[in-house]
């Protein structure tokens, strides 16, 4: 039986496990105390919590919280807790691991699924939930006339796609053959209301949302990017002076607003990122605000932003 103090620690961990949308479990053997302070500071700056835990207590707390992490508990263990944005927690944990060699990612639990170190790396490559929702919305806002017919049936296809994703998840979990009632269920899904569909999307994980967006964009020939690209073109017969709808940006630029305290390291990092000369990078950092890189996808821009912010810089995406 745990002592009163250990029971308190277990209860605190259990509460954190239940609240977290993402857990990234790491080893830190060989990490200096100074580097550990930097790791904690960097994660805290992005509203993430990093705690060093005792494996036995963590195992007990996880069991009470209904999650399985025992395969990842071996040796000195630290856990990064992400309570709001699972994508941010994973992307930052991976970025920190690349910066500190002794900070080793073992795996994690992301939106309820246990993943190994490779799974965490793959998760970090996914767009954020906000980016995926923007792409999904863009698929329904296309002004292309040739796409009108496709959009007419897209709502029905969306319900079928949602059903297919749910059935695939059940099949992976149970490893059973598809239920004969699935086809009937898919037909029933096609009668869902807009409110029910939006509720279903709201409850999807980032990974499932990514699968849905790709299914709509690739299989059904509906591209959010294509929709955005033509959004500024007036429809045929529109008045010459009529204002075209504003197009959402398809690329992003990373703007350095403040260099922070680690200016030398920041200049070197920008040199590595851009391939520019050291002198040119120094001039860029001295002439703020300055564009570090332009023409990036939202995902690439967010990753670059995270790298620069690790060095204490203030960065803005435009």
Order of alpha helices (4+ residues) and beta strands (2+ residues): alpha-beta-alpha-beta-alpha-beta-alpha-beta-beta-alpha-alpha-alpha-alpha-alpha-alpha-alpha-beta-alpha-alpha-beta-alpha-beta
